[in-house]
Amino acid sequence: MFCINCNKFMDEGDSFCVTCGNDSEGLELSSTDISELNSKELLAIFSNSHVSMSNFLNAIEYLSRIEHLHCHALAQQNWSFKQLLKNPLSAKQIEEEDNKRLKRSLLPGNSYWKQLETIYMQEWEAYRPEVSYLKERLDSNRYLLLIPEKYQYLFAIEKMIEYLINKRACNWKECVNLYEEELYKDETIKLMTKQTEHLNAIRHWTRSTALSTFFILTKS
């Protein structure tokens, strides 16, 4: 079920929405065929799917950040490992993360980087089950499964939510047509940009060649 007020997911039997507090009944889908759903049902499905995907992707991003910081702490202790480390975070960001965790948990007797390595490893191990849980929730999200696989990614869902909110579309077919039309326009613009760059390169080469030939003939 979905809250009629905020379109967030409601568990079966809930008398009110835990997100906005609305006490109205949840929204039951009229069909399992996405092409037969109305705009309110589509918005509810897209909103729920967007929340599930965003939560999982944010968790993955956070876990990756912890893993990178752990590798950075290892790298400070091992010169050969440091040579292999690719560092997407700035030195200031890393220093802020390190200091924040060291203030929470200091391990007497260990070196600075050894302490950080231990802290980051513990944090990574503690957070990994949360990522697994969010992945299971995403995989079992029956509302996300109503969306064709081709459109089961964040950008497509965000665009379709935008179409429905702005009333540019009121059903699934219109959402897909608008989305495909925008993709086609974007691809056309990219292609035209590449062609323009290619033509400019040819003109530059032709001009350079003509000038070189002119100077050679002049000298001779």
N, C-alpha and C positions, 0 to 999 in steps of 0.2 A: 504494500500500500504506500501511497505518497500523500504528504500533507497538501491540501488544496491551497493553503496560504503561501507556503514557501517552496513547495515541490520537493522537499527532502523526504528520504525514505522513512517509513514508519513500520515497526514490527507489527505482526498480526496481533490483534487484541489490545493495542495501545489506545487509550482513550484521549490522549492529547499528543501533540508533536513535541519531542524533547528539544528540537532546534528553536522553534519560535513560540511554543506554548499554546498554539492554536488547538482548541478542543473540538474542532469539527472532525467529521469522519474522514478517513483516508480515501485516496482515489484508487479504485479497482480498475484494472485495464479491461476494456470491453472485448479485446481480441488479442491473440498471440501473433497475429499477422501485422507487422508494423505498417503496412500500406493501408490498413483499415482503421488506424488510430486517429483520433482528432488532435488538434494542436495542443490542448492541455495535457493529454496523455503523452504525446511526443516530448513536450517540454519536461515532464516529470521523468521520463526514461532518460533523456539526454542529461538532465541535471544529476540524477543518481549515478549514471555511468561516469560523468565528468568528475564527481567527488571521489568515486572509487579509484579511477585512474590517477587522479592528482595525488591522492594519499599514497598510493603505491610508488609513483614516480618520485615524490618528495622523500619518501623513506629510502629509496634506492640512492638518491642523490646524497642524502645525509650519511648513509652507510659508506658510500664511496669516499666521501670527504674524510670520515674517520679512518678508513683504510689508507688513504693517502697520507694523512698526518702520522699514522703509525709507521708507514714506510719512511717518512721523513725522519722520524726519531731513530729508526734503524740505520738510516743512511749516515747520520751524524756519528754513529759508532763504528761504521764499517766503510772504509774509503772505497773499496771496489764496488759495493752496493750503491754508493752515492753516485758513481759514474753512470749507472744505469737508470737512475731515478729521473723521471720527467716531472717537473714541478709546475702544475697549473695555478697554484696559489702563490700570492705574493709573499715576500718575506714578512711583511707587517701582519698579514692575515694569520700566517703560521705562528708568529710570536704571540699574537693575541689569544689564539686557541691554546697554545702551550701554557701560557701563564694562567689562563682561566682554570685549566684542569689541575695544574700544580698547586694552586691555592686551595683546591678542594681536597686533595689527597697527596700528602708528602710521605715518601718512604725513606726513613733515615738509613744511612749507610750505603745507598745506591747513588750512582752518578745522575746528573741532571737528565741526560737523554735516556738512561736506563729506566728512570722513574716514568718518564713520558711514554716510553714504549709499553711499559706495563699498564699504565692508565688507559692508553688508547686500545690495547688489546682487550682489556676487561670491558671497556665500553662497546667495542665492536661485538664481542661475544654476547653481551647483554641485549644489544639492539637487534641482533640477527633474527631471533624468534618473531619480533614484531614485523619485520619485513616478510617473513614466511607467512605469517597470519594474514597480512594485507594482500599477499599474492593469492592465497587460497580464497579470500573474500572476492577478489577480482575475477578469478577463474570460475567461481560459482555464482557470479552475479547474473541471474536469469534475465534481467532487464538489458544488460549489455549484450547478451547473446541474441536479443531480438534485432539488434542492429547488424546489418550485413558486414561481414569481415572486412570488406574493402574500406569501410568507414569507421572501423573500431580503433581510431586513434584520436588523440586529444585535439589536434587542430581542426579536424573535420567536425567533431562534436561541438566544439566552441563556435564554429561558424554557423552550424544549424540552430544552436540555441539563440544566436544573434538574429537569424532570420525569423524565428518564431516570436521572439520578444518584440522585434521591430515590425511584426506583422507583414513581412515580405513574403512569408510562406505560411500556409495553414494545414499542410499535410506532408507526408513523406515524399511524394513525387516532386512537389514544388521545392522542397529542401534540397533534394538531390540535383534537380535541374539547375538551381541557383549555384550550388557548390561546384558542379562540373563546369558551368559557364565561367565562373571566376577562375578555376584552375586553367581552363583553356586560354583565358585572357592573359593570365600570368605567364604561361608557357610561351604564348605568342610574343609578349613583351621581351622575355628573355632571349628568344630566338632572334628577334629584330635587333636587340642590343648586340648580340654576338656577330650578326651579319654586318652591322655598322662598324664594329671594331675591326672585323676582317677587311672590309672595304678601305677603312682608314689606313690599315697596315699596308695594303696593296698600294694605295696612293703614295704613302710615305716611301715605300721601296721604289716605286716608279720614279718619284721625284729625285730620290737619292741617286738612282742609276743614271737618270738624265743629266744630273749635275756632274757626276763623275765622268760621263762620256764627254760632256762639254769641256771640262778642264783638260782631259786627255787630248782632245782635238786641238784645243787652244795652245797647249804646250808644244804639240808636234807641228 
